[in-house]
Amino acid sequence: MNLKKIFNDEAGVSPIVATLVLVVVAIAGAAAVGTIMGSFSSDVADGASVGDATSAASTELLIAGSSTVQPVSELLAEAYMEDHQGIKVTVQGGGSGAGVSSVAMGISDIGAASRAVKDKELAKYPDIQTHQIGGSAVVIIANNDLKGDLGTYNITMTDLVDLYVNGSTTVNTVTVNPIQRAEASGTEDTFVDFIGSDIDAAVEGAVGNAGVLAAVQDDLTGIAFVDYGFADDASDVFVMGIDDEDGHSFASADITADAIMDEFNADNDYYIHDLTRPLNYLTNGEPTAMQQAFITFAQSPGATEHFTAVGYFALNEIA
């Protein structure tokens, strides 16, 4: 898969993190880690101090991984730093796979994943611990230009397999351009598990949920899968209705935040259960006191407003 790197230095990076980047990328050559360490585009703190590196390391947290978790992590980091002066929390993306790799290799303090840790990852990194902070869901979106033809059409499992596996470019006789994720991600893993097949590498890809959304917004025939939090209230796109293989039908208007949250709580066909997923933080072994404090804050009822702001669901809403 063709991974893309985004370089955007919006804020300073501490010497310790920079050194680790060079060492890991040069020696390990891990694509996921390379992606994650190459994209410091979401540093939510002001410029980092480069004075006392030892002191900085003890008062900084680096959260890295899932682009789905990234928006809420940024809000949580801002709120946490307001109440904890002297602590710097940096947030960056890279995908769920990179979240697992980076925390396991000691590059990030907290990994972020919009899925469960896979068995093969646990076999490689047995000390990984999962801390669920919330939940969300994957939806199918299309460019608004398709709304006249597909707005009342529920896309089916057969349609999705034809588009993403079999090379089709039509849905209900309408020409469309399917778009996938260009990098490993929890969003894509959830979608692939749902359709039961890997995506054809020839399908156009875009980086992150935000990149996929932008690609559909710019393409009058675009259709894709993204997290609900990115699709909700987004301009120039609409959420398509969807039918699953079990005979459940969900019209576009029925796919709402309340319906998804009810599905988490009841598992009673309010939405397609296989398209819902957890939002997780990861640590390499038992979290340190500083890591645990931030995770506890993210899991607390007081953090609910930050999940709501980006279209996600806090732990207390779905547990």
Buried (B, 14 or more C-beta within 10 A) or exposed (E): EEBBBBEEEEBBBBEBBBEBBEEBBEEBEBBBBBBBBBBBBBBBBEEBBEEEEEEBEEBBBBBBBBBBBBBBBBBBBBBBBEEBEEBBBBBBBBBBBBBBBBBBBEBBBBBBBBBBBBEEBBEEBEEBBBBBBBBBBBBBBBBBBBBEBBEEBBBBBEBBBBBBBEEBEEBEEBEBBBBBBBBBBBBBBBBBBBBEEEBEEEBBBBBBBBBBBBBBBEBBBBBBBBBBBBBBEBEBBBBBBBBBEEEEEBEBEBBBBEBBBBBBEEEEBBBBBBBBBBBBBBBBEEBEEBBEBBBEBBBEEEBBEBBBEBBBBBBBBBE
